[in-house]
């Protein structure tokens, strides 16, 4: 495993000169040093058993709930708070006391149903308009830049009540990848925001419908370079751009190798079988010709065209037959009909159900789902029970309720779980502590820098292959030896480990812009290290910090003098140390 570079982590300033930070310093550095080795090491104490949070002491057996604090489980409660918090780690952008109580009251299935029925909030594009970003601005600063994009994205991730929909939207954005960094046209913030709106609108819809809308979106047309794509030119020999045809098959639908229904590769004569060949790419590329921005209502001086599907320019479209994957899109079809026929062929391929199902499981639940788990989810993708294929509502419900996801015994297995991606660490903090932006500016910005921020920022992947590949294996690691994948480790290194801790230290204590946590209810616990850590363990890590970790953190926290003046610093230090713990970083 890697060993991170020495930390330059600055400690929280203490208003009391008499207090000592030695224990806190040692604890933070020790926790940072284990971060890169965290995958597979979570799940609780030395025996992998989760520790039940200590009830908040109040001198009675029926504690009075404090806003933001989770009360102890009632005797005979059907669903423990730890189980509800663990579920929310998989199904939401972050747990808070209200959501934990809601899951306990409704049960897992009931909570999913309630979330799926919630109305969507204002779209990202409409929010941009409400803030005036549809005006070109001085020197065309809005027209030629991405102003407002990060704000509209973070606003939704951190505050939208339909937290399950937002979690699925984030997952889809990491499968059907577009990056605002790869857009070059005007009004890029609207192009990227509209793309996220498309993913959100279809998060509980049908994957086939989603493919159609993605394939005609201005953002995808620009990002994968088929906007303006023209048919074969017999005079020059110029061929249609093959970029989208390749990635549509490789990343968005069928993958590189033929799969069994459980997601394992089909083997013939000891070798895996490729799904498609170069001629399949060439054939499919003919379909993606003639597509262009819809400028029928203007010349690009407003961002409206970035919100509309692309349209066909008939003279540029290839009308000949387009053979691929053993099928053929008939000649003579117009561009829209040809695209529809091509997507129907891809959607009918037996690979799509296990290929997409496995990636959704990876994004929400675990990096290494068993083949049986993949097959159970893929079977619902193939047929939701009513003869419908691609029903994402049924797929999401199935993968979250599956025994492999819900069985507490899974958290004891070193093969179960996933490294919590940096975006979800930040949203977990924000949701837990009710972070808001009173000005509605949400000025968090681009958090891509691994040395000073998160090393990841929504819709800002460096390539169409996402921030990390679903099959990434850390080289020379115990995970490689165990034939396990760990996608999120592709963006984890010495710089990102320390950069994350330094960034979160500032976020926790001071916020980002006016996005700040609400800590009033938590300060009442700051004097009691054990009670405070128990609550943070539950809310942030679903009760999975082990006794050894909690003991280390408690020792460190008790090194800070207890006083009214030091309560905020004790709280900030406790939150940071929990968010540095391996059992938090590994979502089990």
C-alpha angles and dihedrals in degrees: 000000000000120000113218122234119258112289122245088193111156115215126230111274111251119215090205113075090196095066125093128223098187096108093045091051093051092047094051093047092047092050092047090051091058097045097093091051094047101104108102093009100089131088103097137289131356092301094044093252120141117240117234110236115252112248116249105259116238103148097260142078094240105053119205110242116247117209109263093012121103111231119223116275114274114245109275094011110172093221124031120226089240091057091048092048092048090051091050090052086064100035106037146041089254141326127260130175093262094053092045090053091046093053090048091051098044103029123230097291093043092051091050091051092049092049093048090052094053115111119245118252128230111315120250091244093051090049090053089052091048089057094049098251089133087072113090092230130201111333088359090285093158096039094051100036143047099253112160096014099108091043095054091048098047091044091061097041094049103039114018112116093218091077095162091054090050092050091052091045090054090049092050091048088059093051102038092040127200120159124203086216089067097051118099107173128095122285093023092169090062093046092053094040091051090050090056089046089055091051091048093047089055100036091107095027132081123305091220091057089047091053090053094051094043091050093054097039119119090228097055092042089056098038097050093036104239096117102107091016111157134203125260113298110216092194097054100022091234113160128208116270107268099196100104095038089057098046093041089062100033100044112013106041127001110008130215102293135041112260138208116232088265093057096254117129119263110243125210121176089348094305136100116245121236116237097216142004135216092272089057090056091048092049095048092046089066088068093058097063128111097030117139142159114280102245094158092115097045146341100265097278088121126043096239094105090061089060095051127080115256118262135218128260099202096203091060097047122102107236097183123099117286113209121193139143091013093302134089135223101219121244122248095046122129118242098266094047091047092050091048092050092048093050090048089057092050093045091053092055113112091228097065097075098053093033096056096032093057092050092050090052089050093051095048109025123007140353094222110040115180116253088246091056091049091049093051091053094040091053089059090047088053094047124001091201093269096070094264120133123206098021100161093189090061092042094052092045091050097048093048094047096042115121091240089060098040104036107103088214089071091071090062092060119093089212094059127083138033139249105264106244115235095248090059092049090058095043089047090057093044095049094043093054100033096245113193139174107229091193091048088233097119089196098182092123130184109345096184099113106103094197098054107015138018102306088232135065129181115272092358101106115152093235144000086273089075127234088301135008120247090234099046115140119191105238120244091008136129087247090060090050090052092049090243129142125222108185099181091056088074088079095037119099142131093285097047094048094056094034090057093051094047092047095048091048088062094040093051096048102032108012126221112284103318093332100113137156123247110236106163094107091047098054090073087068098045095095092055107065095186095050093044094050092046091056093045090047090056099043099041104026103024091244093298100124104113127231092257093054093045090050092052092048093046091053090050093047093049089057087073111082115252112238140121089260094053098045095096091049092048090051094047091048092049093051092048094048092049090050089051094051118109091230089059095043091052110062107213 
